[in-house]
């Protein structure tokens, strides 16, 4: 960066890196919204589909769950499948975040 004092050139480069990183994070959010994870509970009696951001998009319940089971059983299956879908979505996010370049700040710890 000709003409700028060394510290200003470094600051401008850091600003550009920050803008690039912000753009990549926005792109990542869009990509994750388009990806899905599907989980199940109770041997497939309940299936949940969530997007890569952890938002539940669909819940499917096998009609046989209603035969001989109470509401608490069904509730447990749904909660288990939703929690697993959100856990997998969080793992997907973590994996993708590791690919995003980090700003060159020293760790405060």
C-alpha positions in Angstrom: 0.0 0.0 0.0 2.2 2.7 -1.3 1.9 6.1 0.2 0.4 5.0 3.5 2.4 4.8 6.7 3.1 1.2 7.7 0.5 1.1 10.6 -2.2 2.5 8.3 -1.5 0.0 5.6 -1.7 -2.8 8.2 -5.0 -1.4 9.5 -6.4 -1.2 6.0 -5.4 -4.8 5.3 -7.0 -5.9 8.5 -10.2 -4.0 7.5 -10.2 -5.8 4.2 -9.7 -9.2 5.8 -12.6 -8.4 8.1 -14.9 -7.5 5.2 -13.9 -10.8 3.4 -14.6 -12.8 6.5 -18.0 -11.1 7.0 -18.8 -11.9 3.4 -17.8 -15.5 3.8 -19.9 -15.9 7.0 -22.9 -14.5 5.2 -22.3 -17.0 2.3 -22.0 -19.8 4.9 -25.3 -18.9 6.5 -27.0 -19.1 3.0 -25.3 -22.4 2.3 -26.3 -23.9 5.6 -29.9 -22.8 5.1 -29.9 -25.0 2.0 -28.5 -28.1 3.6 -30.5 -30.5 5.7 -30.0 -33.2 8.3 -32.5 -35.9 9.1 -32.6 -37.8 12.3 -35.0 -40.3 13.8 -36.0 -41.7 17.2 -37.8 -44.8 18.3 -36.4 -47.0 15.5 -37.7 -44.6 12.9 -41.1 -43.9 14.5 -40.4 -40.2 14.5 -38.2 -38.4 11.9 -37.1 -34.8 12.0 -35.5 -32.8 9.2 -33.6 -29.6 10.1 -31.6 -27.2 8.0 -27.9 -26.5 8.6 -28.8 -23.6 10.9 -30.7 -25.9 13.2 -34.2 -24.8 12.2 -36.6 -27.7 12.2 -38.2 -28.0 8.7 -40.3 -31.2 9.0 -41.5 -33.7 11.6 -42.9 -37.1 10.5 -44.6 -39.4 12.9 -45.4 -43.0 12.1 -49.1 -43.5 12.7 -48.3 -46.7 14.7 -46.9 -44.5 17.4 -50.5 -43.6 18.4 -51.4 -47.3 18.9 -50.6 -48.3 22.4 -48.4 -45.4 23.4 -49.2 -42.3 25.4 -48.5 -38.7 24.7 -45.5 -38.6 26.9 -43.8 -41.4 24.9 -44.5 -39.5 21.6 -43.2 -36.3 23.2 -40.0 -38.0 24.3 -39.4 -39.3 20.7 -40.0 -35.9 19.2 -37.7 -34.2 21.6 -35.0 -36.8 21.1 -35.1 -36.5 17.3 -35.2 -32.6 17.4 -32.3 -32.5 19.8 -30.2 -34.8 17.6 -31.1 -32.8 14.5 -30.0 -29.6 16.2 -26.8 -31.2 17.4 -25.9 -32.4 13.9 -26.7 -29.0 12.5 -24.4 -27.4 15.1 -21.6 -29.9 14.2 -22.1 -28.9 10.5 -21.7 -25.3 11.4 -18.6 -25.9 13.5 -17.0 -27.9 10.6 -17.7 -25.1 8.2 -16.5 -22.4 10.6 -13.1 -24.1 10.8 -12.8 -23.4 7.1 -13.3 -19.6 7.5 -10.0 -17.8 7.8 -9.5 -16.2 11.2 -8.4 -12.6 11.7 -4.8 -12.3 12.8 -5.5 -11.1 16.4 -3.5 -12.5 19.2 -5.4 -14.5 21.7 -6.2 -12.5 24.9 -5.5 -15.7 26.9 
